[in-house]
Amino acid sequence: MSTLNEIAEHYVRLTLAVGEHDPGYIDAYTGPAAWQQDVRKASLNDLLATATELQQAIATMSVPPAEETERRVYLEKHIASVATYIRQLQGHLLPFDEESAALYDAVSPALTPDDLDATLAQLDKQVPGQGDLNRRLSVYNRQFEIPSARLDAVFQAAVAESRARTLAQIPLPENESFRIAYVKDQVWSAYNWYKGNAYSLIEVNTDFPMFIARAIDLASHEAYPGHHVFNLLIEQDLVQQKQWMEYAVYPLYSPASFLAEGSANYGIEVAFPRAERLQFEKEVLFPLAGIHPELADDYYAIQDTLQALSYAGNMVAKDYLDGRIAKTEAVAMLMKYSLSDQQRSEQRLRFIEKNRSYVINYNLGQDVVKAWVEQQAGDNPQRRWDVFADLLRRPKTASMMR
């Protein structure tokens, strides 16, 4: 294994083999069918030995051409991540911050409840009514639930607008397409299953009613310019054109997810700057949902304040997974500091139990991607699109963006 291409092939075959131990580990695969067919279930000890060999091979290889310097760093961090995940499958769990650093190349900022109290005090003034803030917000939000009979029309309209805005800025292959399906009994609110050849299956979880703000959020995050666009650009530019085969596999618990989730979240505001989003919602989505458009300004003012609580889930996940709080206390803290009702908080905790430190990829990922793009683009909206698209085509890990 003297070249990056050789190491990349071994890495892909290794991650596919790890996927035999955890079916949820491989989020997408667009490489040769033969590599997938060749996978045989090896022991975790053998897989860890292979990962160690790959780490040694890439660490000692000759200096690659300048074009491939970042490629080497990216691949090196992913090999280290898969080694960590193999150890995790063996039962060697790390503390929350150590785990996120090893798997995702990033650590969430330290946070305490005191850091969030000022935001709760501000919301207490904004949300109508008296008494418990969580209950008042729950009552207030009910008027912004999309009726189930209108959900598909609202979501399809949001996706269509997201697609139109993205296509105006990022050339996409003519055959790109997706399908939307509505499902239940999941720990996530929506999921993009990238199937290859520029096609995605987008599943939307209908366990709970969807609030109107989630329509554009999910349409942009899962489809345009989020996961669907990210995956098809990688397949087109890196796998098919450059034959950099390490990008043919997407292990969910890897540094790739930090960029995938972070860019998908930041892509919402790239596609829908604040004023444009509000106008589109008032003119199109609110009427489609049967919600009075004149309520939009106050509603989104509250949504803006709630965004300041986005790291609360990281705080709760860290305390819970590191054993400092019990399940009942974790749910109570999510209810207080994320202001979700009990059922949604319990669903959120199930997500944390299943995916552990993955939660940092949404908020920290968004903030790091935003800082990276806007540092280079400044206040120029067109430049922001250009830098954002370039980042999707030339992925970086968290530390590569700092």
Secondary structure, DSSP 8 states (H G I E B T S, - for coil): --SHHHHHHHHHHHHHHHTTT-TTSEEEE-S-HHHHHT-----HHHHHHHHHHHHHHHHHS----GGGHHHHHHHHHHHHHHHHHHHHHTT----HHHHHHHHHS-------HHHHHHHHHHHHHHS-SSS-HHHHHHHHHGGGB--GGGHHHHHHHHHHHHHHHHHTTS---TT-EEEEEEE-S-SSSEEEEEEETTEEEEEEE-SS--BTHHHHHHHHHHTSSSHHHHHHHIIIIIIIIS--GGGGEEESSSHHHHHHHHHHHHHHHHHS-HHHHHHHIIIIIHHHHT--GGGHHHHHHHHHHHHTTTTHHHHHHHHHHTTSS-HHHHHHHHHHHT---HHHHHHHHHHHHHHGGGGHHHHHHHHHHHHHHHHHHTT-HHHHHHHHHHHHHS---HHHH-
